[in-house]
Structure formats: structure tokens, C-alpha cells
Amino acid sequence: METIKIETEYIRLDSLLKLSGLVDTGGQAKVMIQNGEVSVNGESCTMRGKKLRPGDTVSYGEKQFQVESV
């Protein structure tokens, strides 16, 4: 599991996917999320603006990320 460190209160799901390097653009992130390919805390999530806070986990295929504060 990889760690994504944030300095703010939260990060949006589409922004996390770009920050992690899984996608290059917000459009690619939107398609992945709308197709139900991304899970947040073990449940499929189709909201690209979902606010992720420290402790939340995101999964895409075999990749997993955990949000942590700096």
C-alpha cells in the first residue's frame, strides 16, 4: 500500500488519482470513477468529488493508497 500525504483537510478522489500517477488527466480519472473501477474504503465509489481524509484508503486494481496528513 502506498501513502499519499496531504497538507489540507481533504483531497478529492479525482485529484488523488492524478497525484498518485494512476492517470495523467482529470478526464481519465472521471472515466475510471464513473465506470466503478475505483473503491474507497472497500466500497465502489462513483463520485469523483468524494472528499478523502486521512485514514481513507483508495483501491484501483492491485494498487492501494492510504491518505495521511503531513
JOUR-V275749 format. One record per residue. SS is DSSP state (h for helix, s for strand, l for the rest). PHI is phi as a letter, one per 40 degrees, with the letter a starting at -180 (none if undefined). Layout:
BEGIN
ss: <SS,SS>
phi: <PHI,PHI>
END
This chain:
BEGIN
ss: <l,s,s,s,s,s,l,l,l,l,s,s,h,h,h,h,h,h,h,h,l,l,l,l,l,h,h,h,h,h,h,h,h,h,l,l,l,s,s,s,l,l,s,s,l,l,l,l,l,l,s,s,l,l,l,l,s,s,s,s,l,l,s,s,s,s,s,s,s,l>
phi: <none,c,b,b,c,b,b,b,c,a,b,c,d,c,c,c,c,c,c,c,g,c,b,c,b,c,c,c,c,d,c,d,c,c,c,g,c,b,b,b,f,g,b,d,b,b,b,c,c,d,c,b,b,d,h,c,b,b,b,a,f,c,c,b,b,b,c,b,c,c>
END
